[in-house]
Amino acid sequence: MTDTQFDTFEVFHQKKKGDPHIHVGSVHAPDPQIALQYARDQFARRLPCVSLWVVNSKHVIATDYQDERFFNITLDKSYRDPKDFDAPLKEEMPG
């Protein structure tokens, strides 16, 4: 039995040049070029649009809600302290 389902593509829309691309939805298409056409037809008909991105959903990687350690940040910034670096003494330039 062959797979008859199209891939899902996430659609990102840019209203005007310089604005960020915003996720507006998804489309099902057999390939990225057709996905762009479907995205144009579905998301750029009524709203101003200068650029569309489509990304195959299977290429999107997300964090796991269970992995709380992923977002833990360290408040220890001792690696920034210059006293821990051995730098040569500044030499006088003959002049």
C-alpha contacts under 8 A as a table, 3 or more apart, distances in Angstrom:
res1	aa1	res2	aa2	distance
6	F	28	H	5.54
6	F	29	A	5.08
6	F	30	P	4.96
7	D	28	H	5.52
7	D	29	A	5.62
7	D	30	P	6.01
7	D	31	D	7.41
7	D	56	N	6.99
7	D	57	S	7.67
8	T	26	S	6.64
8	T	27	V	5.76
8	T	28	H	4.52
8	T	29	A	6.55
8	T	56	N	6.01
8	T	57	S	5.62
8	T	58	K	7.85
9	F	26	S	5.40
9	F	27	V	5.35
9	F	28	H	6.14
9	F	29	A	7.28
9	F	32	P	7.75
9	F	35	A	6.71
9	F	54	V	5.75
9	F	55	V	5.17
9	F	56	N	4.31
9	F	57	S	5.25
10	E	23	H	7.28
10	E	24	V	7.97
10	E	25	G	6.02
10	E	26	S	4.33
10	E	27	V	6.65
10	E	54	V	5.47
10	E	55	V	5.17
10	E	56	N	6.30
10	E	57	S	5.96
11	V	23	H	5.81
11	V	24	V	5.86
11	V	25	G	5.41
11	V	26	S	5.23
11	V	27	V	7.21
11	V	39	A	6.55
11	V	52	L	6.97
11	V	53	W	5.76
11	V	54	V	4.71
11	V	55	V	6.75
12	F	21	H	5.42
12	F	22	I	5.02
12	F	23	H	4.28
12	F	24	V	5.74
12	F	25	G	7.47
12	F	52	L	5.63
12	F	53	W	4.94
12	F	54	V	6.37
13	H	21	H	5.09
13	H	22	I	5.23
13	H	23	H	6.39
13	H	24	V	6.44
13	H	43	F	7.61
13	H	44	A	7.89
13	H	49	C	6.79
13	H	51	S	6.17
13	H	52	L	4.84
13	H	53	W	6.64
14	Q	17	K	7.17
14	Q	19	D	6.21
14	Q	20	P	6.18
14	Q	21	H	4.55
14	Q	22	I	6.43
14	Q	49	C	5.69
14	Q	50	V	5.92
14	Q	51	S	5.16
14	Q	52	L	6.34
15	K	19	D	6.71
15	K	21	H	7.85
15	K	47	L	7.56
15	K	48	P	5.41
15	K	49	C	4.40
15	K	50	V	5.88
15	K	51	S	7.37
16	K	19	D	5.70
16	K	48	P	7.42
16	K	49	C	6.33
16	K	50	V	5.63
16	K	51	S	7.89
17	K	50	V	6.54
17	K	51	S	7.95
21	H	52	L	7.74
21	H	53	W	7.84
24	V	43	F	7.45
26	S	39	A	7.75
27	V	35	A	6.51
27	V	38	Y	6.76
27	V	39	A	6.56
28	H	35	A	6.86
29	A	32	P	7.24
29	A	34	I	6.00
29	A	35	A	5.10
29	A	38	Y	7.62
30	P	34	I	6.77
30	P	35	A	7.41
31	D	34	I	5.59
31	D	35	A	6.18
32	P	35	A	4.81
32	P	36	L	6.22
32	P	54	V	6.91
32	P	55	V	7.74
32	P	56	N	7.59
33	Q	36	L	5.17
33	Q	37	Q	6.56
34	I	37	Q	5.03
34	I	38	Y	6.16
35	A	38	Y	5.03
35	A	39	A	5.94
35	A	54	V	6.77
36	L	39	A	4.98
36	L	40	R	6.06
36	L	52	L	7.24
36	L	53	W	7.39
36	L	54	V	6.33
37	Q	40	R	5.06
37	Q	41	D	6.21
38	Y	41	D	5.07
38	Y	42	Q	6.03
39	A	42	Q	5.11
39	A	43	F	5.53
39	A	44	A	7.15
39	A	52	L	7.53
39	A	54	V	7.76
40	R	43	F	5.52
40	R	44	A	4.85
40	R	45	R	6.74
40	R	52	L	7.43
41	D	44	A	6.15
41	D	45	R	5.87
42	Q	45	R	6.52
43	F	46	R	7.24
43	F	47	L	7.21
44	A	47	L	5.46
44	A	48	P	6.63
44	A	49	C	5.73
45	R	48	P	7.85
49	C	52	L	7.62
55	V	59	H	7.17
55	V	60	V	7.71
56	N	59	H	5.61
56	N	60	V	7.27
57	S	60	V	5.34
58	K	61	I	7.88
63	T	67	D	7.45
64	D	67	D	5.45
65	Y	68	E	6.85
67	D	70	F	5.77
68	E	71	F	6.10
68	E	72	N	6.95
69	R	72	N	5.04
74	T	77	K	7.71
76	D	79	Y	7.95
77	K	80	R	5.71
77	K	81	D	7.56
78	S	81	D	5.35
79	Y	84	D	7.87
81	D	84	D	6.28
82	P	85	F	5.51
83	K	86	D	7.78
